[in-house]
Amino acid sequence: MTSDMRYILCADFGSTYTKLTAIDMQALKILGTSAAYTTVQTNILDGYADALALLEKDIGTLDYDKRLAASSAAGGLKMIAVGLVPRLTSNAAKLAASSAGAKLIATYSYDLSDAEVEEIFNHRPDMILLSGGIDGGNKEVILNNAEKIARIEYNFPVVVAGNKAVAGEAGRMLESGGKEAVITENVMPELNKLNVEPAKAAIRELFIRRIIDAKGLAEANAMMSLEIIPTPLAVFNACEALSEFGTLTAVDVGGATTDVYSMADGLPENAAVIEKGLREPFAKRSIEGDLGVRYSMESLIKEAGIDRIAIESGASPEAVTAHCKICTQDTSAVFPSGSTAAKIDNALAGECVRISMNRHAGRLETVYTNMGEVQLQTGKDLTKTKYLFGTGGSVINSSAPETIMAKALYSQVDYDILKPENPKIIIDKNNILTAMGLLTRVDKQSALSMMKKELMSEEDM
């Protein structure tokens, strides 16, 4: 950190709100926060100016030494991952895309069918991550998929991160179809060996060069001290920094998606358990695009079941249906604490947490062999996770955030899912994780000190 750096302004251009956080680096203190509606439909800087005016009304006008920003405006960075085998290269591509802060809207495996090619066109992705084959392994699938993707009549860049023997040829195929192709290292150079950082870096660079302009953020980007990054990447950075205090899981419940972050090795806690499939990275993010309390409410209710939402909220199924209709018509709707509508919102948020954690955590499977019963673990064992962080408007603005986050805990009902058993639940009450993740880009130690002070007490350590 530059010794004379005093004030830093962190901005988060969200799909609904633009949020600002002013930081005093000398005092390691958050001076104030504000939020205003994001104006991506007109000029995103209008919402920024509105939020800045609100902030200055509280703390006055400051001369900021640095301005840092993240964005998930207009739906964030929409990506599609294409690989070979679902549980290997496709999963590796999915992990790389998610850890880069992308909103993964679809994953495909093996040779793309004509119907899947049509689906990709209809998805209108911002970017595709194309993988397939370990180095020295299968060549045909990635080449076949590159040829089919090249023919899609929609302009998007493609990160090629597959078998190095044919990555260049795949890139040339894509370029012949008018696509920008970025060649990087294989996401899985050896069987069950992940290598996501090069692809992650390539995705971030493309986000900066192309998506910023596509979302109308170029002018905002020019005002910042560093390039704008995806908001989930900022939260990812904050969680990585916090893992210095111990293993953790964080759940971010939003209106459209629910993100889960885990910072843990996730190796089997029981020596008798055998790992199966791909060993996942210490730092993992998953995103559930069908789980949200506003834009994704209908798909959430379909997944959870309307009767379950009714039971959890104490409302009737008819009341849940009526609530869904109101919130679909007005996604910014806010309800009084203690009202039936607020209780339904809490139940919806709780189901986002429960279902997303069920999908994120590892699982145990019992198989029977000639040698007797054997337990296999797929994914990460999070049972001994030390901390569970809750963030996102649906959690931090709730009257019962701890109750919502308790849905992430291990349950006898889902006995085979390796969710946290007894973590310390910590609520990001002041919604600082994005700002602190941005701050790690210029001063990780100060960000860590501030998160310790703002989020954790001595008894939590």
Salt bridges, closest charged atoms under 4 A:
ASP12 OD2 - LYS19 NZ 3.69
ASP24 OD1 - ARG6 NE 2.80
ASP126 OD2 - LYS215 NZ 3.73
GLU147 OE2 - ARG151 NH1 2.18
GLU180 OE2 - ARG209 NH2 2.87
GLU180 OE1 - ARG210 NH1 2.86
GLU190 OE2 - LYS193 NZ 3.77
GLU205 OE2 - ARG209 NE 3.65
ASP259 OD2 - ARG285 NH2 2.97
GLU275 OE1 - ARG279 NH2 2.35
GLU280 OE1 - LYS284 NZ 2.88
GLU288 OE1 - ARG359 NH1 2.82
ASP290 OD1 - ARG359 NH1 2.85
GLU303 OE2 - ARG359 NH2 3.63
GLU312 OE1 - LYS407 NZ 2.80
ASP345 OD2 - ARG294 NH2 2.83
ASP345 OD1 - HIS323 NE2 2.94
GLU351 OE2 - ARG308 NE 3.02
GLU351 OE1 - ARG354 NH2 2.65
GLU365 OE1 - LYS276 NZ 3.21
ASP416 OD2 - ARG363 NH1 3.47
GLU421 OE1 - LYS384 NZ 3.03
ASP460 OD1 - LYS424 NZ 3.56
